Amino acid sequence: MISSIELNRTALIRTSNDLVNAFTHVLIDIFERPVEDIPLRFAKYFITIVHKVCSCKEIMKEVSEERI
């Protein structure tokens, strides 16, 4: 869905709060581990997706301030 934001924009906007909440949980789960236990390939891919979603103004303006 993320790779084709234009096609899925409506669904992503509708679920933007849940999406950011999920990102938060994964971020905490991954980066609270010791550095040697972090799966680097996944971490890089995850950060790329978070950046792509957070760069979409339409999605981010729908996210509540509390979630951010």
N, C-alpha and C positions, 0 to 999 in steps of 0.2 A: 504493500500500500504506500509506503513512504517513497519508494523509488518512482512512483507515478502520482505525485501529490495532486496534479491537475485533475486526474480522473477520479480521485478519491477525496477531493477537497471537502465536500459536504459531510461525509462520514467523519473525517478527521476534525472538522470544526465542531460537529455535534458531540464528539467524544473527547474534546481537547483536555478537559479537566482530568478525566480518567487516564489519558495518555501521559500527561505530565506527572500524575500521581504514580503511575507504573514506572516511569523513568526514575523518579526519586527513589523508589524501593530498590530497583536494580542498581542504581548508582551507589547507594549505601551498602548493599550486599557485596558488590564487587570491590569497592575501594576501601572497605574497612578491614580487609584481609591484609596479611603481610605481603609486601611487594613480590616476594618470590612465589606466592600462591595465586597471584592475579593472572588470569588467562589473557595474555597481551593481545592476541589476535581478536578475541571477543571484545576486550576493552576498547581497542581502536575502532572496531566496527560500531560498537555502541555509541561512542562519542561522536562519530560521523553522523549517525542517525539523529542523535539529540541535536546536533548543530543544524542539520537540515530542517528538522521540525521547528526549532526555535527561530530559524531565519524566515519562516513563513509568517508574515504579519497577520494574515487572516486567521490563522490558527491561534497565534499568541494573544491576539486581542480578545479572544473568547475565553481564555483561561482566567479564572478568578485570581485575584491578588493573593488570597490565602494559599492557593496551590503553588504559586510561584515562590 
